[in-house]
């Protein structure tokens, strides 16, 4: 098996990361937007959760079918309301019957854009199960009002964080020139993820998986927080 790096390209194959209780399959879709989709599978019972049915159901559904092993797709989590993150939502839900999960402030917009009802809204402190594995919801407003990240605390290793478009290698997500939204986003990323408040945040070996492009670790990005704040994007 090829060693996991997190580097995938639209039209190319997925990369697979095997943890003790969870398998992470990362695939890129749409040559223009190059969105990342993440299929998480519990190794105990085969249950699966898809993070961002961004595009190309013809790419995503075979991955879900090939990996199901009887467990099926229990949920699709949409990290935020932007159009490029849910274009395959209707097709995937129709094919699998999966629950639709999203941050509460973005749920109505997702349904309006896709025609798919959000069956469960979530916020800070909520959880999403992948079989025996638990994903913790972290609400990170700014990129959109209802953006969420999902955290898996691997009992056998370092944490794994799925950040949508709120955090990337090299900076936080786009706030489209909105100074107030940028201030909210950088504040929430600093306090909730990097832990500039006591008893908050995650360790430097936390590996994070963004909505586009390559992965990184919090330790690699932490030294640049002040630079991001100063440049304003």
Secondary structure as GFF3:
##gff-version 3
##sequence-region A 1 233
A	DSSP	beta_strand	15	18	.	.	.	ID=ss1
A	DSSP	beta_strand	22	29	.	.	.	ID=ss2
A	DSSP	beta_strand	35	42	.	.	.	ID=ss3
A	DSSP	beta_strand	48	51	.	.	.	ID=ss4
A	DSSP	alpha_helix	57	68	.	.	.	ID=ss5
A	DSSP	beta_strand	73	78	.	.	.	ID=ss6
A	DSSP	three_ten_helix	83	85	.	.	.	ID=ss7
A	DSSP	alpha_helix	89	96	.	.	.	ID=ss8
A	DSSP	beta_strand	99	103	.	.	.	ID=ss9
A	DSSP	three_ten_helix	104	106	.	.	.	ID=ss10
A	DSSP	alpha_helix	107	114	.	.	.	ID=ss11
A	DSSP	beta_strand	120	122	.	.	.	ID=ss12
A	DSSP	beta_strand	127	130	.	.	.	ID=ss13
A	DSSP	beta_strand	133	139	.	.	.	ID=ss14
A	DSSP	beta_strand	148	153	.	.	.	ID=ss15
A	DSSP	beta_strand	159	164	.	.	.	ID=ss16
A	DSSP	beta_strand	167	168	.	.	.	ID=ss17
A	DSSP	beta_strand	171	172	.	.	.	ID=ss18
A	DSSP	alpha_helix	179	188	.	.	.	ID=ss19
A	DSSP	pi_helix	189	194	.	.	.	ID=ss20
A	DSSP	beta_strand	207	210	.	.	.	ID=ss21
A	DSSP	beta_strand	216	217	.	.	.	ID=ss22
A	DSSP	alpha_helix	218	222	.	.	.	ID=ss23
A	DSSP	alpha_helix	225	231	.	.	.	ID=ss24
###
